[in-house]
Amino acid sequence: MGARAEERVELRVPAGRKAKWRRAAERAGVSLSDWARRRLDESADQELAEDEPVVPSAEDVEAALRAIGSLKGREGAELRERVHQARETPWIVKG
């Protein structure tokens, strides 16, 4: 489930371009708004990659917190220990 949209962006484009975007969105199985948001985010991330770190979205933070919560049980303890051990093992590239 995505974050609630609070702002609106309006674009004026030729009808043919909007139709092309709508077809691409349909092919991707998402709404035109969702398709456009994804493409704009991808472009912004590429353009800003050198200038600023990508700020995690509210959805990313929520998913991370759920993942952390799933590691608190007995089964999670074993996985957590393996992850900690893997962090201490240096990366070795054999070639």
N, C-alpha and C positions, 0 to 999 in steps of 0.2 A: 504494500500500500504506500503510495507516494505522499509527499508533503503537500499541504494545502497551498494552492497558488494564491499569492497575495497581490501580485502585480500583473499588469497586462501590457503586452507589446503588440503594436499594430504595424503592419507592413503594407505598403501599396505595391502591388506587383501585377504584371500583365496576366490575363486569365489563363493563357496557355501555360505559364510557369506554375501557377497555383494548381492547375490540373495535373501537371507532371509531378509535383510534390505530393498531391493526394494519391496518385497511383503508386508512388514509391512507399508512402505510408501504408496503403492497403496491402502492398506486397510484403511489407515488414510485419503486418498484422497489428498495427497500432493506429491511434488517431493521428490526424494531421498535426495537432498541437503537440502530442507526445513525440512524434517524429522530428518536428522542428526543434523542440527543446533539446532532444538528444544530439542533433547535428550541431546546434549552436554551442552546446556544452563541449562537444568534441573539438570544435574549432577554437573556442576560447581556451581550452586546456592546452592545445598545441601552441597557440600564440603566446600564452602566458607562462608556459613551462619553465622558461629560463628566468622569468621575473619574480615569480611567487609560487610557493607550494600550493598544491591543490587542497582546498579546505574540504574536509569530508562533509557530505550532506547529512541531514538529520537521519535519513534512512540508513546511511552507512554506519553512523554512530549507534543507532538502534540495533542493527544487525550484529555489530561487534559486541555490544553489551549482552545480547542473547547468546552469542557464542561463548563469551566468558562465563555466563551463568551455566551453560551446559557442561563446563569443565569442573564444576564444583562437586559433583557426585563422585562415587567410587570409581566408575568407569572413566570419568574425566581425569582422575588422579593419575592413572596409568598413562594416558595420552599426554598429560601435562609433563610428567617426568620424562617421557621420550622427547618431547619438544625441548625441554631444558637441556637434556644431554646433547641433542643435535646442535643446539646453539653453541655449545662449548667445543664441538668438533670442528676443526678448521676445514675449509673447502680444499680438496685436493683434486687437481685435474690431471688425469693420467692420459698420456697421448702417445 
